């Protein structure tokens, strides 16, 4: 399985240029317009929670017996994870074959698609050629100009919580970012809106009204509550009691669960998914790298068995806030942090949420992401937040160093700051 395909080239030392969808539409048209031959599609945008929403939806539909395609980004270990065809990641040969079709056609037209454009177009070719009952499609960045937004008639759009991220592309204010995310809303297509602040709600509601899209929003149209060991989803028409997810940790996941239930209820006349299948799909859903508890047997060569390691792909301020909140509730034993971050990420704003709740930490450079901060830079930036970070020359040495601080006593190490850093960890196992 490939870590990255050979084509299109990845922009490492400079930002990938954002198009206006003209190139993608031109290339897709020349390839037979596969984006117009897709299964019924749920299109998802937002800052945090997109991947979890995809995972929950996918598991619910599969539990109900449907064949599901899904498209997500980035990947954790293998690029093939991004393109899942009826329950199986795309094979190396199939991926190479499709990318070659796109590359040859692009050269014929003298077009140079970016990495995400080229791979998304290849994904559309795959999704159009293999039968499935539904496609769950996650935006890569933003919404309005995201290459996935070439689709014209999704059956549902979902917008998860919006916060500050990718500001160099999406704008320097929450209103600008929300306007970009709102670009996936389509005329006459219902839109589920996850929890937002009032400013974002207004922008999304206005866009829905403009396009005659039925907005179905958290707090306004549906909520989720905790009761004993269960969650209770409420809307004006439905109530559903479900067990808490077994593998999706943290209360923020309950909000993702509620948006997924809302979405399914809006389109369920087509699919007729039972409450039992919804509950089972949610309870068993997994999304690696999001407050993921790792079995100590997998890393016995790195740390003592009394050390529990968690992975979390938080990489922006909102993600850090969620992670920090969970740490405060979950632990009364020492908690250590290992941080690696991609360049242009707000290290100070990320680290400030861990002040006073972690015992100590290590900063490392990410091997899977050439365009990442070195450990010295992370430590220097984190000093403004008054958290105790030190440099480690590698991820495995950071784990070993921290595990020695409380040798043979229970403690927790959380690896965070980038999904690429989690990829580095998986490769150590």
MOJO-V33194 format. One record per pair of residues at least 12 apart in sequence whose C-alpha atoms are under 6 Angstrom apart, sorted by the first residue. I is the first residue (numbers start at 1). J is the second residue. Records with the same first field share a line. If there is no record, write none. Layout:
BEGIN
I = J / J
END
This chain:
BEGIN
1 = 92
2 = 78 / 79
3 = 78 / 79
4 = 79
8 = 115
9 = 115
10 = 115
12 = 371
20 = 145
34 = 124 / 125 / 128
35 = 124 / 151
37 = 128
38 = 128
39 = 134 / 135
40 = 134
41 = 134 / 135 / 136 / 154 / 155
42 = 136 / 154 / 155 / 156 / 157
43 = 137 / 157
44 = 138 / 157 / 158 / 159
45 = 139 / 159
46 = 159 / 160 / 161 / 162
47 = 162 / 163
48 = 161
49 = 160
53 = 256
55 = 287
56 = 282 / 285
59 = 281 / 285
60 = 278 / 281
63 = 277 / 281
64 = 277
66 = 133
67 = 86 / 132 / 133
68 = 86 / 132 / 134 / 135
69 = 84 / 85 / 86 / 135
70 = 84 / 135 / 136 / 137
71 = 83 / 137 / 138
72 = 138
76 = 423
77 = 423
98 = 122
99 = 122
117 = 147
142 = 180 / 181
143 = 180 / 181 / 183 / 184
144 = 180 / 183 / 184
156 = 189 / 190
157 = 191
158 = 191 / 192 / 193
159 = 193 / 194
160 = 194
161 = 194 / 195 / 196
178 = 200
187 = 211 / 212 / 213
188 = 212 / 213
189 = 213
190 = 213 / 214
191 = 215
192 = 216 / 217
193 = 217
194 = 218 / 259
195 = 218
221 = 235
222 = 234 / 235
224 = 258
230 = 242 / 243 / 244
231 = 244
242 = 279
245 = 282 / 283
246 = 283
247 = 286
249 = 291
289 = 311 / 312 / 313
290 = 312 / 313
291 = 311 / 312
292 = 310 / 311
293 = 310
294 = 309 / 310
302 = 400
303 = 400 / 403
306 = 408 / 410
307 = 410 / 411 / 412
308 = 412
309 = 412 / 413 / 414
310 = 414
311 = 414 / 415
312 = 416
313 = 416 / 418 / 419
314 = 417
315 = 417 / 418
317 = 349 / 350
320 = 350
321 = 353
324 = 354
333 = 411
334 = 359 / 411
335 = 358 / 359 / 412 / 413
336 = 358 / 359 / 360 / 361 / 413
337 = 361 / 413 / 414 / 415
338 = 361 / 362 / 363 / 415
339 = 363 / 416 / 417
340 = 363 / 364 / 365 / 366 / 417
341 = 372 / 373 / 417 / 418
342 = 372 / 373
343 = 372 / 373
348 = 381 / 382
352 = 385
355 = 387
360 = 388
361 = 389
362 = 389 / 390 / 391
363 = 375 / 390 / 391
364 = 392 / 394
366 = 421
368 = 420
375 = 391
END
